[in-house]
Amino acid sequence: MKLIHLTDTHLTTPGRTLYGIDPLARLKAAIDHIHIQHADAELCVITGDLTHWGEAAAYDSLRETLRALPLPVLPIIGNHDDRSRFRSAFPEVPTDESGFVQWTQDTSVGRFILLDTVIGDAAQGRKSAGYFDAGRVDWLCARLDAAQAEGVPVFLFMHHPPFGVGIAAFDEINLVADDALAFGALLRQYRHIRHLFFGHIHRPISGSWHGIPFSTLPATAHQSGLDFLSGTDLFTHEAPGYGVVLITPEQVTVHISDFTYRGPQIDPASERLQG
């Protein structure tokens, strides 16, 4: 299976820039690149912060822009999103019985479980940290139990990482401590979770947590500086990216595509001929 992973598109009202870039133009460039290089992908998952201020016009713009993707799209929300406006713009996206934007999706390689880690309509002034309360823990536990009973491998997708990544400014606004502990305690009970994908950090990071491999990647919008010292948010114009994930029964491989690169592509054979 080939999966496309996008994150942190941060769309604004069309025509409005953000931190000196145009997030809509960036997303369109990513989609154009995917269309050329990866039209054979099975799915695209977007792990939150779809918009920056949660405006209805930004969601309308996102929906229209995503029509150009030649594959199904599974979007979840992040702390910059407005849940009610997202649901108005994307009424076909499933929700659970409590109204959270989370559901399961069966694929050719296993079951995707897509999670909602937002406390409320964060774009309207609520907190930036992630939340996964007892009700959502119970919801996830039931889905993990069902997949385990069926012998189906699981891939998890969420916006906020449930652990620190060593960057103080983000570690303060990842999944809050009590919810992260409960989340980790739950996942430790299962051995059929193959990978955890998240967004929020705007940087390429990979590793493992409680034995579960994880990855995140650059935003299509602005990036976060790799700053271990100041504890202050520092945004940069480093290259955006999206993930190309190749999944087999034996392996999960995550590539990051620098879709804005326009430099030379050099055939090493030509160098040998000249030598």
DRENDO-1510 file (C-alpha; in Angstrom, 1 decimal, always signed):
<recs>
REC; n; res; u; v; w
REC; 1; MET; +0.0; +0.0; +0.0 .
REC; 2; LYS; +1.1; +3.5; -0.7 .
REC; 3; LEU; -0.3; +6.1; +1.7 .
REC; 4; ILE; +0.1; +9.9; +1.5 .
REC; 5; HIS; +0.4; +11.7; +4.8 .
REC; 6; LEU; -0.2; +15.5; +4.9 .
REC; 7; THR; -0.3; +17.6; +8.0 .
REC; 8; ASP; -0.7; +21.2; +9.3 .
REC; 9; THR; -2.0; +22.9; +6.1 .
REC; 10; HIS; -3.1; +25.9; +8.2 .
REC; 11; LEU; -5.3; +27.4; +5.5 .
REC; 12; THR; -6.5; +31.0; +6.0 .
REC; 13; THR; -9.1; +33.0; +4.1 .
REC; 14; PRO; -7.9; +32.8; +0.5 .
REC; 15; GLY; -5.4; +35.5; -0.4 .
REC; 16; ARG; -4.2; +36.0; +3.2 .
REC; 17; THR; -0.6; +35.0; +4.0 .
REC; 18; LEU; +0.6; +33.5; +7.2 .
REC; 19; TYR; +4.1; +34.1; +8.6 .
REC; 20; GLY; +5.1; +35.4; +5.2 .
REC; 21; ILE; +3.9; +32.4; +3.1 .
REC; 22; ASP; +0.7; +31.5; +1.3 .
REC; 23; PRO; -0.5; +28.2; +2.8 .
REC; 24; LEU; -3.1; +27.7; +0.1 .
REC; 25; ALA; -0.4; +28.0; -2.6 .
REC; 26; ARG; +1.7; +25.5; -0.7 .
REC; 27; LEU; -1.1; +23.0; -0.4 .
REC; 28; LYS; -1.9; +23.3; -4.1 .
REC; 29; ALA; +1.8; +22.7; -5.0 .
REC; 30; ALA; +1.8; +19.6; -2.8 .
REC; 31; ILE; -1.4; +18.3; -4.5 .
REC; 32; ASP; +0.1; +19.0; -8.0 .
REC; 33; HIS; +3.2; +17.0; -7.0 .
REC; 34; ILE; +1.1; +14.1; -5.6 .
REC; 35; HIS; -1.0; +14.1; -8.8 .
REC; 36; ILE; +2.2; +13.6; -10.9 .
REC; 37; GLN; +4.2; +11.3; -8.6 .
REC; 38; HIS; +1.7; +9.4; -6.5 .
REC; 39; ALA; -1.6; +9.1; -8.2 .
REC; 40; ASP; -1.4; +5.3; -7.4 .
REC; 41; ALA; -1.7; +5.9; -3.7 .
REC; 42; GLU; -4.6; +4.3; -1.9 .
REC; 43; LEU; -5.4; +7.0; +0.6 .
REC; 44; CYS; -4.4; +10.4; +1.9 .
REC; 45; VAL; -4.6; +11.2; +5.6 .
REC; 46; ILE; -4.3; +14.8; +6.9 .
REC; 47; THR; -3.5; +15.0; +10.6 .
REC; 48; GLY; -5.0; +18.2; +11.7 .
REC; 49; ASP; -4.6; +22.0; +11.8 .
REC; 50; LEU; -6.4; +22.1; +8.5 .
REC; 51; THR; -7.0; +25.8; +9.0 .
REC; 52; HIS; -5.2; +28.4; +11.1 .
REC; 53; TRP; -8.1; +30.5; +12.5 .
REC; 54; GLY; -11.0; +28.1; +11.8 .
REC; 55; GLU; -12.8; +30.4; +9.4 .
REC; 56; ALA; -15.7; +28.9; +7.4 .
REC; 57; ALA; -14.1; +30.4; +4.2 .
REC; 58; ALA; -10.8; +28.5; +5.0 .
REC; 59; TYR; -12.7; +25.2; +5.2 .
REC; 60; ASP; -14.6; +25.9; +2.0 .
REC; 61; SER; -11.2; +26.6; +0.3 .
REC; 62; LEU; -9.8; +23.4; +1.7 .
REC; 63; ARG; -12.6; +21.3; +0.4 .
REC; 64; GLU; -12.4; +22.8; -3.0 .
REC; 65; THR; -8.6; +22.4; -3.2 .
REC; 66; LEU; -8.8; +18.8; -2.1 .
REC; 67; ARG; -11.0; +18.0; -5.0 .
REC; 68; ALA; -7.9; +17.9; -7.2 .
REC; 69; LEU; -6.4; +15.0; -5.3 .
REC; 70; PRO; -6.8; +11.8; -7.3 .
REC; 71; LEU; -7.4; +9.7; -4.2 .
REC; 72; PRO; -9.7; +9.6; -1.1 .
REC; 73; VAL; -8.8; +12.0; +1.7 .
REC; 74; LEU; -9.3; +11.3; +5.4 .
REC; 75; PRO; -9.0; +14.6; +7.4 .
REC; 76; ILE; -8.9; +14.9; +11.2 .
REC; 77; ILE; -8.8; +18.1; +13.2 .
REC; 78; GLY; -6.1; +19.8; +15.3 .
REC; 79; ASN; -6.0; +22.6; +17.9 .
REC; 80; HIS; -6.2; +25.4; +15.3 .
REC; 81; ASP; -9.5; +23.9; +13.9 .
REC; 82; ASP; -13.1; +24.7; +14.7 .
REC; 83; ARG; -14.9; +21.4; +15.1 .
REC; 84; SER; -18.4; +22.7; +14.2 .
REC; 85; ARG; -17.2; +24.6; +11.1 .
REC; 86; PHE; -15.2; +21.6; +10.0 .
REC; 87; ARG; -18.2; +19.4; +10.3 .
REC; 88; SER; -20.3; +21.9; +8.3 .
REC; 89; ALA; -17.8; +21.9; +5.5 .
REC; 90; PHE; -17.1; +18.1; +5.6 .
REC; 91; PRO; -20.4; +16.5; +6.7 .
REC; 92; GLU; -19.4; +13.1; +5.2 .
REC; 93; VAL; -16.5; +12.7; +7.7 .
REC; 94; PRO; -17.6; +10.3; +10.5 .
REC; 95; THR; -17.9; +11.3; +14.1 .
REC; 96; ASP; -18.4; +9.2; +17.2 .
REC; 97; GLU; -21.5; +9.2; +19.4 .
REC; 98; SER; -20.1; +12.2; +21.4 .
REC; 99; GLY; -19.5; +14.3; +18.3 .
REC; 100; PHE; -15.7; +13.9; +18.2 .
REC; 101; VAL; -14.2; +13.6; +14.7 .
REC; 102; GLN; -12.9; +10.0; +15.1 .
REC; 103; TRP; -13.6; +6.8; +13.3 .
REC; 104; THR; -12.1; +3.6; +11.9 .
REC; 105; GLN; -11.3; +3.0; +8.2 .
REC; 106; ASP; -10.5; -0.5; +6.9 .
REC; 107; THR; -7.8; -0.5; +4.2 .
REC; 108; SER; -5.9; -3.1; +2.2 .
REC; 109; VAL; -3.2; -3.3; +5.0 .
REC; 110; GLY; -5.2; -3.1; +8.2 .
REC; 111; ARG; -7.5; -0.8; +10.1 .
REC; 112; PHE; -6.8; +2.9; +10.4 .
REC; 113; ILE; -8.0; +4.5; +13.7 .
REC; 114; LEU; -8.3; +8.3; +13.3 .
REC; 115; LEU; -8.5; +10.2; +16.6 .
REC; 116; ASP; -9.8; +13.6; +17.8 .
REC; 117; THR; -7.4; +15.1; +20.4 .
REC; 118; VAL; -9.1; +18.6; +20.5 .
REC; 119; ILE; -10.8; +19.8; +23.7 .
REC; 120; GLY; -13.2; +22.2; +21.9 .
REC; 121; ASP; -13.3; +24.6; +19.1 .
REC; 122; ALA; -9.7; +25.7; +19.8 .
REC; 123; ALA; -9.6; +28.2; +17.0 .
REC; 124; GLN; -12.2; +30.2; +18.9 .
REC; 125; GLY; -9.8; +30.9; +21.8 .
REC; 126; ARG; -9.5; +27.6; +23.7 .
REC; 127; LYS; -6.3; +25.8; +24.6 .
REC; 128; SER; -3.7; +24.5; +22.1 .
REC; 129; ALA; -2.8; +21.4; +24.0 .
REC; 130; GLY; -4.2; +18.0; +23.2 .
REC; 131; TYR; -6.9; +16.2; +25.2 .
REC; 132; PHE; -8.0; +12.6; +25.2 .
REC; 133; ASP; -10.4; +12.2; +28.1 .
REC; 134; ALA; -11.9; +9.0; +29.7 .
REC; 135; GLY; -14.7; +8.8; +27.2 .
REC; 136; ARG; -12.3; +8.9; +24.2 .
REC; 137; VAL; -10.0; +6.3; +25.9 .
REC; 138; ASP; -13.0; +4.0; +26.3 .
REC; 139; TRP; -13.9; +4.5; +22.6 .
REC; 140; LEU; -10.4; +3.7; +21.5 .
REC; 141; CYS; -10.2; +0.7; +23.8 .
REC; 142; ALA; -13.3; -0.8; +22.2 .
REC; 143; ARG; -11.9; -0.4; +18.7 .
REC; 144; LEU; -8.5; -1.8; +19.7 .
REC; 145; ASP; -10.2; -4.8; +21.3 .
REC; 146; ALA; -12.3; -5.4; +18.2 .
REC; 147; ALA; -9.3; -5.2; +15.9 .
REC; 148; GLN; -7.3; -7.6; +18.1 .
REC; 149; ALA; -10.2; -10.1; +18.2 .
REC; 150; GLU; -10.4; -10.0; +14.4 .
REC; 151; GLY; -6.6; -10.3; +14.0 .
REC; 152; VAL; -6.4; -7.0; +12.2 .
REC; 153; PRO; -3.3; -4.8; +12.4 .
REC; 154; VAL; -3.9; -1.2; +13.5 .
REC; 155; PHE; -2.4; +2.1; +12.4 .
REC; 156; LEU; -3.2; +5.2; +14.6 .
REC; 157; PHE; -3.5; +8.8; +13.4 .
REC; 158; MET; -3.8; +11.8; +15.6 .
REC; 159; HIS; -2.9; +15.5; +15.7 .
REC; 160; HIS; -1.1; +15.9; +19.1 .
REC; 161; PRO; +1.7; +13.5; +20.0 .
REC; 162; PRO; +1.0; +11.7; +23.3 .
REC; 163; PHE; +4.6; +12.3; +24.5 .
REC; 164; GLY; +7.4; +14.9; +24.5 .
REC; 165; VAL; +9.7; +15.3; +21.6 .
REC; 166; GLY; +12.4; +17.4; +23.3 .
REC; 167; ILE; +11.3; +20.7; +22.0 .
REC; 168; ALA; +10.1; +22.6; +25.0 .
REC; 169; ALA; +7.6; +24.9; +23.2 .
REC; 170; PHE; +5.8; +21.9; +21.8 .
REC; 171; ASP; +6.2; +19.6; +24.8 .
REC; 172; GLU; +4.0; +22.1; +26.7 .
REC; 173; ILE; +1.2; +21.8; +24.3 .
REC; 174; ASN; +1.2; +18.1; +23.3 .
REC; 175; LEU; -1.3; +15.7; +24.9 .
REC; 176; VAL; -1.8; +17.0; +28.5 .
REC; 177; ALA; +0.0; +14.9; +31.1 .
REC; 178; ASP; -2.9; +12.9; +32.7 .
REC; 179; ASP; -4.4; +12.1; +29.3 .
REC; 180; ALA; -1.0; +11.1; +27.9 .
REC; 181; LEU; -0.5; +8.7; +30.8 .
REC; 182; ALA; -3.9; +7.2; +30.3 .
REC; 183; PHE; -3.3; +6.9; +26.5 .
REC; 184; GLY; +0.1; +5.3; +27.1 .
REC; 185; ALA; -1.3; +2.8; +29.6 .
REC; 186; LEU; -4.0; +1.8; +27.1 .
REC; 187; LEU; -1.6; +1.3; +24.2 .
REC; 188; ARG; +0.8; -0.8; +26.3 .
REC; 189; GLN; -1.9; -3.5; +26.5 .
REC; 190; TYR; -1.8; -4.1; +22.7 .
REC; 191; ARG; +0.7; -5.6; +20.3 .
REC; 192; HIS; -1.1; -5.2; +17.0 .
REC; 193; ILE; -0.5; -1.4; +16.6 .
REC; 194; ARG; +2.0; -1.1; +13.8 .
REC; 195; HIS; +2.6; +2.6; +13.6 .
REC; 196; LEU; +1.5; +5.9; +15.1 .
REC; 197; PHE; +1.3; +9.0; +12.8 .
REC; 198; PHE; +0.8; +12.5; +14.1 .
REC; 199; GLY; +1.2; +16.2; +13.2 .
REC; 200; HIS; +1.3; +19.4; +15.3 .
REC; 201; ILE; +5.2; +19.7; +15.5 .
REC; 202; HIS; +5.9; +20.9; +11.9 .
REC; 203; ARG; +9.1; +18.9; +11.8 .
REC; 204; PRO; +10.3; +15.5; +10.6 .
REC; 205; ILE; +10.6; +13.3; +13.6 .
REC; 206; SER; +10.6; +9.5; +14.0 .
REC; 207; GLY; +11.2; +7.0; +16.8 .
REC; 208; SER; +9.3; +4.6; +19.0 .
REC; 209; TRP; +7.2; +4.9; +22.1 .
REC; 210; HIS; +6.2; +2.0; +24.3 .
REC; 211; GLY; +7.6; -0.2; +21.4 .
REC; 212; ILE; +5.3; +1.5; +18.8 .
REC; 213; PRO; +7.1; +3.1; +15.9 .
REC; 214; PHE; +6.0; +6.7; +15.2 .
REC; 215; SER; +6.6; +9.4; +12.7 .
REC; 216; THR; +5.6; +13.0; +11.9 .
REC; 217; LEU; +6.7; +15.4; +9.2 .
REC; 218; PRO; +7.0; +18.9; +8.0 .
REC; 219; ALA; +3.9; +20.9; +7.5 .
REC; 220; THR; +2.8; +22.0; +4.1 .
REC; 221; ALA; +2.6; +25.5; +5.7 .
REC; 222; HIS; +5.3; +27.1; +7.9 .
REC; 223; GLN; +7.9; +25.0; +9.9 .
REC; 224; SER; +9.0; +25.0; +13.5 .
REC; 225; GLY; +12.7; +25.7; +14.3 .
REC; 226; LEU; +14.8; +23.0; +15.8 .
REC; 227; ASP; +15.4; +24.8; +19.0 .
REC; 228; PHE; +16.2; +23.0; +22.2 .
REC; 229; LEU; +17.2; +26.0; +24.2 .
REC; 230; SER; +14.8; +29.0; +24.2 .
REC; 231; GLY; +11.5; +27.3; +24.9 .
REC; 232; THR; +9.9; +29.9; +22.6 .
REC; 233; ASP; +7.9; +29.2; +19.4 .
REC; 234; LEU; +10.2; +29.9; +16.4 .
REC; 235; PHE; +8.6; +29.5; +13.0 .
REC; 236; THR; +10.8; +29.2; +9.9 .
REC; 237; HIS; +10.6; +29.1; +6.1 .
REC; 238; GLU; +12.3; +25.7; +5.9 .
REC; 239; ALA; +11.1; +23.5; +3.1 .
REC; 240; PRO; +7.6; +22.0; +3.5 .
REC; 241; GLY; +7.0; +18.3; +2.9 .
REC; 242; TYR; +4.5; +15.5; +2.8 .
REC; 243; GLY; +4.9; +11.8; +3.6 .
REC; 244; VAL; +4.9; +8.9; +1.2 .
REC; 245; VAL; +4.3; +5.8; +3.3 .
REC; 246; LEU; +4.9; +2.3; +1.9 .
REC; 247; ILE; +3.3; -0.5; +3.9 .
REC; 248; THR; +3.8; -4.2; +3.5 .
REC; 249; PRO; +3.0; -7.0; +6.0 .
REC; 250; GLU; +6.7; -6.9; +7.0 .
REC; 251; GLN; +7.6; -3.2; +6.9 .
REC; 252; VAL; +6.4; +0.4; +7.2 .
REC; 253; THR; +8.7; +2.9; +5.3 .
REC; 254; VAL; +8.1; +6.7; +5.6 .
REC; 255; HIS; +9.6; +9.0; +2.9 .
REC; 256; ILE; +9.4; +12.8; +3.1 .
REC; 257; SER; +8.9; +14.5; -0.2 .
REC; 258; ASP; +10.3; +18.0; -0.5 .
REC; 259; PHE; +7.8; +19.0; -3.2 .
REC; 260; THR; +9.0; +22.6; -3.6 .
REC; 261; TYR; +12.6; +21.6; -4.6 .
REC; 262; ARG; +13.5; +23.0; -8.0 .
REC; 263; GLY; +17.2; +22.4; -8.0 .
REC; 264; PRO; +19.3; +20.2; -10.3 .
REC; 265; GLN; +18.7; +16.4; -10.6 .
REC; 266; ILE; +22.1; +15.0; -11.6 .
REC; 267; ASP; +22.6; +11.6; -13.2 .
REC; 268; PRO; +25.7; +10.1; -11.7 .
REC; 269; ALA; +26.4; +8.2; -14.9 .
REC; 270; SER; +27.1; +11.5; -16.7 .
REC; 271; GLU; +29.8; +12.3; -14.1 .
REC; 272; ARG; +31.5; +9.0; -14.7 .
REC; 273; LEU; +31.5; +9.5; -18.4 .
REC; 274; GLN; +33.1; +12.9; -18.0 .
REC; 275; GLY; +35.7; +11.5; -15.7 .
</recs>
